[in-house]
Amino acid sequence: MKFKCAFLSVLLLLCACTEGSKANIQPSTAAANVEVLPFKFVLDGLDRQRTVRLYLPPDYALSSDAYPVLYMQDGQNLFDQATAYAGEWGVDETLNELAQQQALKFIVVGIDNGGDKRINEYSPWENKRFGPAEGELYVNFIVEVVKPFIDNNYRTKPEPQDTAIIGSSMGGVIAHYALHAYPQVFAKAMIFSPAYWYSSEVFEFSKSHKAALNAKIYVMFGDKEGDGMIVDTGRMERQLKEQGHPRENMQFKRVVGGEHNEALWRQEFLPAIQWLFAP
């Protein structure tokens, strides 16, 4: 049974959130305040280029305010059904409604995944089955290339407490890594359905590279994602508590009936962002 769950997780990991190489003839569902930046960013050390999608608050052009920034993985799946592999998160609609109802506003930087390179780019640790680790280079790319560009060209709040890193599955792994590797950059992480099974080194790394004590960590998973998911997230929760991370700055949420898919991540995005940025 455990092998079956692990095998299913691998299949989902390989197919979810890939580049839109499969024909998808659906009309765009992206809101008017979402744009694709007109050039691609270069990933140093990997000889690749990457599309970045940008969400600005609805009243951005009419205000002089600065905003917190969410750096989100799998950009193709965040805003637009036409580019999403298996359904979009609806981040733009959710945040537009949140801005209107609660005046809680963000800039979102959606970084497209690398298609068949996604697993490697989202892992800082080598896996003999899936290949080399490129996660360190990928996070360096966010920190040293993407974030400086966004901070220099848009009205951001660049401090760690206003900077979140977000991802699901392997994207959750790289979000977890970024929070611990760069506490001076990220003080908030939304980690959905993390693929901690990919490498046990995530646990050792979290011990030797602790997140800042004021960092807020939101981990969410569904109870239908397999026994491995439940065991691994439970282990991480216990470890972080034992390491002394304040319990009020951690939230581990198990969703009854939740499966490993965009539908779950879309459903849980709003409560997660509200918790991370609660006053």
Buried (B, 14 or more C-beta within 10 A) or exposed (E): EEEEBBEBBBEBBBEBBBBBEEEEEEEEBBBEBBEBBEEEBEBEEBEBEBBBBBBBBBEBEEEEEBBBBBBBBBBBBBBBBBBBBEBBBBBBBBBBEBBEEEEBBBBBBBBBBBBEBBBBBBBBBBBEEBEEBBBBBBBBBBBEBBBEEBBEEBBBBBEBBBBBBBBBBBBBBBBBBBBBBBBEBBBBBBBBBBBBBBBEBBEEBBEEEBBBEEBBBBBBBBBBBBEBBBEBBEBBBEBBEEEEBEEEBBBBBBBEEBBBBBBBBBBBBBEBBEBBBEE
